[in-house]
């Protein structure tokens, strides 16, 4: 599916998603607060999941879709655990 306008649009989407990941990584590293870092991590995993999905569309294979599902589930669990840790100071009660 690399030919023509759909391939160019997918490539442009991948460039924008990679740029968004760089911006989220900057916020993750720079802070200034822990809440900002958790939000940046959440944004980073969503952008990574979407980038993997666009690779799957371009390559026309289902393997990338399964990897995106794993990224989404693991990202959600890690964000929930970090938010609970910031609220209460412990993850497991």
C-alpha positions, 0 to 999 in steps of 0.5 A, a space after each residue: 500500500 505504499 503507492 500513491 496518495 494513501 502511502 504519502 498520507 500514512 508516511 506523513 502521519 508517521 512523521 507527525 506521530 514521531 514528532 509528537 513522541 519526541 515532544 512527549 519524551 522531552 516533557 518526560 525527561 524535563 518534568 517539572 513535576 511528577 504529574 507532568 511526567 506521568 501524563 507525558 508517559 501516557 501520551 508517549 505510549 498512545 503515540 507509540 501505539 498509533 505509530 505501530 498501527 500505521 506501520 501495520 496499515 502500511 505493511 498490511 500485516 496483523 502482527 503490528 495490530 497485536 503489538 499495538 494491543 499489547 502496548 495499549 494494555 501495558 501502557 494503561 496498567 503502568 499509567 494507573 499504577 503510577 497514578 496510584 503510587 503518586 496518590 497514596 505512596 504505594 501500589 499494592 495495598 
